[in-house]
Amino acid sequence: MKRNIFFILLFIFIRLSANAQLTEYDTIKTGYRFSSNGSWITGNVERLILNNQFDFFRNGKNFSFKSSNQYTYGTIFKRETENDFFLRNFLYHNYKNKVYPYAMLWFQSSKRQLLNQRWQSGLGITYRVWQQNKLSIKTSVTLSYETSIYENKQFNFIPEGVSEQKVNCWRGTGRIWGVYQHKKLKISNESWYQQATGDANNYRLLSQTQVDYALSKRLSFRTQFQYMYENLVVSRVKKEDKMLTFGLAIGNF
């Protein structure tokens, strides 16, 4: 059944088309943005957290490639607590349409979650829910295959597809993305809910909200809030993470 769903999405990926209004992400040929956020506390508690992100996209006639790469580094009393990578890559087809398909490839590693590596690849469809000058909203659904390798095999429950420290599963993902811009202020949010198709307990939620205030044409002050909830974790790892950071962003979109 899962294989049939995958091939249905593949067929839609090739054939799907419609018309739509465009955002600045669709009309700029090449876009880039680098942001560096963080916080530093000294005194009775010493805590350093740095969150760097580089976003890049390249638009062609029928295809568009987008890459979002995040690196987080942190210490508590000079002891390393974060050394985490989260890389997301997308290839969109007929991206100027109201409904369009895409392929995705993700990589993630997290010292904080005792996650050595996670690979996820799949196919999905995006729908433009709302598009005006100030507000844009999109939603997506994806079917993907995931392989996660943890530092140990002491899980909080026995997941489907587990083999020692490795967990394999198919995932269905729902995503909502939105951006509101008014003069110098831009507010954006991207949220993902990922559910393993054969295991009701194996799910996660990722959400990232950014508030940018333009200081110049390409430079902005940024406040970022990131929320992650992972229901499947190994021993000594909490399910929930929240991170509020401040910094600067530079780019052409």
Salt bridges, closest charged atoms under 4 A:
GLU24 OE2 - LYS186 NZ 3.41
ASP26 OD2 - ARG128 NH2 3.05
GLU46 OE2 - LYS78 NZ 3.11
ASP55 OD2 - ARG33 NH2 3.49
GLU80 OE1 - LYS111 NZ 3.85
GLU82 OE2 - ARG47 NH2 2.99
GLU82 OE2 - ARG112 NH1 3.95
ASP84 OD2 - ARG112 NH1 2.80
GLU146 OE2 - ARG118 NE 3.70
GLU146 OE1 - ARG171 NE 2.86
GLU146 OE1 - ARG204 NH1 2.84
GLU164 OE1 - LYS153 NZ 3.04
GLU190 OE1 - ARG88 NH1 3.73
GLU190 OE2 - ARG175 NE 3.13
ASP212 OD1 - ARG222 NE 2.94
GLU230 OE2 - ARG118 NH2 3.18
GLU230 OE2 - ARG204 NE 2.87
ASP241 OD2 - ARG112 NE 3.22
